[in-house]
Amino acid sequence: MDTTQFRFGKRQYIDKTFWIIFIVLVIVSIIALFSASSSLIREATAQGHNPIYPIAAQILYLLLGVALAYGIQFLPSWLYRLAGYALLGLGLIFLMLNAAHIGVTINGATRWVRILGITIQSSEIAKIGLIIVVADLLSRVKDEQTEKKYFLWVLGLTGVTCILIMFSNLSTAILLGAVIIVVMFLAKVRWYWILGIIGTAAIILMAGYFYVENVYVKPGKEMHGIMGRAETWVNRIDNKLKEDKTENSAIRINDDNYQSTLARVAVARGGKSPIGVLPGNSFERNHLPLAYADYIFAIIVEETGFIGAFLLCLLYLSILFRACLTSSRYNDYSAQLMVMGLGLMITMQALVSMAVAVGLGPVTGQPLPMISKGGTSAIITSIYFGIMLGVSREQNQIHAQQEETINESMETIPDIETE
């Protein structure tokens, strides 16, 4: 095969619709970042740095992510599977180091490692690796014997990964576990196995909550060591339950609910008009400490109102829709599950982040994919897109080649003349 023609063909079969969704998300991220980064600009100015530096740095990460996605989409899908095992192994090593309090600690949580001066969130590496590995293992099921074998492998790897993530970030562990369960459902794993996993996880989480609540929180004791984050999560759930039982006018702002309360104020202010207060006119961005990160959706709602919030939700749902469409047309079962898992992770994380920002759930710390400020998050999410784009491109190319072969075969069939 002519190499030039092959390369041209690869570009020819790029999924343009998926690229439009990706680029629109990047553009929204840049616009939202300019609106929500006033605190970062003030901090940079106070330190004598160029005020545009925080925004420029994030834009650089986004552009790097776009470049990575463009390059990754040309790799064959078997290479994604191979890289998934490497990423999962690396992520588990990083998570074990974090569990031993080796790594970078921010806000009391050791979730990061620093490599060559770059800070990387360990769970992000483990998440993408686990989704790819689970998709590959479940695609190997051929009969009842292999079904049980690979189910146990998936269960073990998912359990170990989620437990290690749970030590520093319970919401991420629950979210990842939920995505894997959906992938298992799509792979037609026995329903009573899936129900058993959900029931066991629910019992463990509820038992843990009541234990920490009654043994530590109510008596006023403090948890130490590796389980110290458990008390934080119980307090967050308690605060959310108290908010739901309290009239808005009676809510008192304190250290525990400061950010969530201001986020709700921003949402209420934007809800006064279908188009909000318009971009650049946010008031709460000057008071909300993490307006550019965990609560950036609240600023988006404040500035663009219901219409902006609805369109952004639609944008994230279109990622899942496109992933479903790509999977439904693909012959490689492993790649099909992989694309669905990655699409689900982006969409479900976005929905959780948006729900927290508008006060529909306890504080989780989940960033809004591609929009919240964060170098590691932007790069990893771009890799998600690169893999999904690569699977779609490969599928388009395979189908085009099959149609070309069929057409060539039809041309070689001689005409039969009838007298």
Protein Blocks (a to p, Z undefined) as FASTA:
>chain_A
ZZklmmmmmmmmpcfklmmmmmmmmmmmmmmmmmmmmmmmmmmmmnopafklmmmmmmmm
mmmmmmmmmmmmmpcfklmmmmmmmmmmmmmmmmmmmmnopacdeehiafbdceehiacd
fklmmmmmmmmmmmmmmmmpmbfmlmmmmmmmmmmmmmmmmmmmmmmommlmmmmmmmmm
mmmmmnopafklmmmmmmmmmmmmmmmmmmmmmmmmmnopacehjllmmmmmmmmmmmmm
mmmmpcfklpccdfklmmmmmmmmmmmmmmmpmnlnoehiafklmmmmklmmmmmmmmmm
mmnommlmmmmmmmmmmmmmmmmmmmmmpfblklmmmmmmmmmmmmmmmmmmmmmmnopa
ccehiacehkagcfklmmmmmmmmmmmmmmmmmmmmmmmmmmmmmmmmmmmpccdddZZ
